[in-house]
Amino acid sequence: GRVIRWLKDTGRWDDTILIVKSDHGEMLGDHGLWRKGAYHDASFHVPLLIRVPGETPRRMVGMTESIDVTPTILDLLGRPVPHSVNGVSLVPALRSGVGGKAVTFSEIDFGDPIAPTALQAELELSAHEANLAVLRTQTHKLVHFASGLPQILCERNGVREGPDISASPDQLAICLDLSRQMLCHRMSHPESTFAPTMVVDGGVKTGPA
């Protein structure tokens, strides 16, 4: 409230983009866990509010990622988005109320190369193995561990996430499809600072990322 009041009192309210978000959620006893760093939705499912002067407020019920904030700001300012940015602009969704992503991707590193964490030590993992990736769709969530631990598959129903169903034989096809989507996501989102840049006759040229 103090920020909004200051913006209005100083005459900056009508030319300021206001964004409210969080870098992570918090486990407050959910699933018997505390703090952040879990693969459960409560640990990383956060709200995102974007107020653009002159724009009609709308609610979008689609999924987004934190990496979408930077290209959204640049798009609103009419600035180019660097090739190293993997997110997408949410401006079309802000103006239509329709949009969002089919999948979201998150990564968690729970290792320490100097002083192994308690979980890392219990599982006897190296720092390179102590990480996991999470792929979420509207209906399911897949958790994949770098160490080769069994995958975790949960159904999602709104804000609720169900128990692990990866061991059910009838879920094998879903596990395989989400694994394929996760691999495609990793392959299509490498470090891309120079990926679209080529040295050709006439000099250095850059194409679309």
Solvent accessible surface area in square Angstrom, and as a share of the most:
residue,aa,sasa,rsa
1,G,82,0.79
2,R,192,0.70
3,V,95,0.54
4,I,64,0.32
5,R,135,0.49
6,W,134,0.47
7,L,13,0.07
8,K,113,0.48
9,D,112,0.58
10,T,55,0.32
11,G,61,0.59
12,R,115,0.42
13,W,54,0.19
14,D,113,0.59
15,D,112,0.58
16,T,35,0.20
17,I,47,0.24
18,L,35,0.18
19,I,45,0.23
20,V,79,0.45
21,K,73,0.31
22,S,41,0.27
23,D,120,0.62
24,H,57,0.26
25,G,14,0.14
26,E,75,0.33
27,M,1,0.00
28,L,127,0.63
29,G,30,0.29
30,D,57,0.30
31,H,110,0.49
32,G,63,0.60
33,L,76,0.38
34,W,173,0.61
35,R,182,0.66
36,K,116,0.49
37,G,44,0.43
38,A,16,0.13
39,Y,50,0.19
40,H,20,0.09
41,D,9,0.05
42,A,36,0.28
43,S,4,0.02
44,F,44,0.18
45,H,94,0.42
46,V,35,0.20
47,P,93,0.59
48,L,51,0.25
49,L,113,0.56
50,I,31,0.16
51,R,70,0.26
52,V,23,0.13
53,P,33,0.21
54,G,89,0.86
55,E,62,0.28
56,T,85,0.49
57,P,125,0.79
58,R,124,0.45
59,R,205,0.75
60,M,49,0.22
61,V,122,0.70
62,G,23,0.22
63,M,19,0.08
64,T,38,0.22
65,E,24,0.11
66,S,65,0.42
67,I,78,0.40
68,D,0,0.00
69,V,18,0.10
70,T,67,0.39
71,P,1,0.01
72,T,0,0.00
73,I,59,0.30
74,L,39,0.19
75,D,60,0.31
76,L,35,0.18
77,L,108,0.54
78,G,65,0.63
79,R,152,0.55
80,P,111,0.70
81,V,60,0.35
82,P,70,0.44
83,H,60,0.27
84,S,54,0.35
85,V,39,0.22
86,N,57,0.29
87,G,10,0.10
88,V,77,0.44
89,S,34,0.22
90,L,10,0.05
91,V,8,0.05
92,P,91,0.57
93,A,7,0.06
94,L,46,0.23
95,R,123,0.45
96,S,64,0.42
97,G,20,0.20
98,V,118,0.68
99,G,43,0.41
100,G,38,0.37
101,K,41,0.17
102,A,83,0.64
103,V,29,0.17
104,T,7,0.04
105,F,30,0.13
106,S,29,0.19
107,E,105,0.47
108,I,29,0.15
109,D,104,0.54
110,F,32,0.13
111,G,21,0.20
112,D,47,0.25
113,P,109,0.68
114,I,156,0.79
115,A,65,0.50
116,P,81,0.51
117,T,50,0.29
118,A,91,0.71
119,L,86,0.43
120,Q,6,0.03
121,A,61,0.47
122,E,137,0.61
123,L,65,0.32
124,E,153,0.69
125,L,26,0.13
126,S,55,0.35
127,A,28,0.22
128,H,164,0.73
129,E,67,0.30
130,A,0,0.00
131,N,46,0.23
132,L,12,0.06
133,A,8,0.06
134,V,0,0.00
135,L,0,0.00
136,R,15,0.06
137,T,19,0.11
138,Q,104,0.46
139,T,78,0.46
140,H,26,0.12
141,K,0,0.00
142,L,0,0.00
143,V,0,0.00
144,H,79,0.35
145,F,22,0.09
146,A,58,0.45
147,S,31,0.20
148,G,66,0.64
149,L,59,0.29
150,P,107,0.67
151,Q,44,0.20
152,I,27,0.14
153,L,0,0.00
154,C,5,0.03
155,E,88,0.40
156,R,23,0.08
157,N,118,0.61
158,G,59,0.57
159,V,128,0.74
160,R,180,0.66
161,E,29,0.13
162,G,25,0.24
163,P,107,0.68
164,D,78,0.40
165,I,35,0.18
166,S,31,0.20
167,A,99,0.77
168,S,40,0.26
169,P,123,0.78
170,D,112,0.58
171,Q,27,0.12
172,L,107,0.53
173,A,74,0.58
174,I,53,0.27
175,C,11,0.06
176,L,114,0.56
177,D,56,0.29
178,L,6,0.03
179,S,35,0.23
180,R,132,0.48
181,Q,45,0.20
182,M,14,0.06
183,L,108,0.54
184,C,65,0.39
185,H,27,0.12
186,R,124,0.45
187,M,140,0.62
188,S,78,0.50
189,H,66,0.29
190,P,71,0.44
191,E,135,0.60
192,S,12,0.08
193,T,55,0.32
194,F,158,0.66
195,A,71,0.55
196,P,19,0.12
197,T,39,0.23
198,M,126,0.56
199,V,127,0.73
200,V,65,0.37
201,D,143,0.74
202,G,84,0.81
203,G,34,0.33
204,V,102,0.58
205,K,119,0.50
206,T,75,0.43
207,G,32,0.31
208,P,132,0.83
209,A,102,0.79
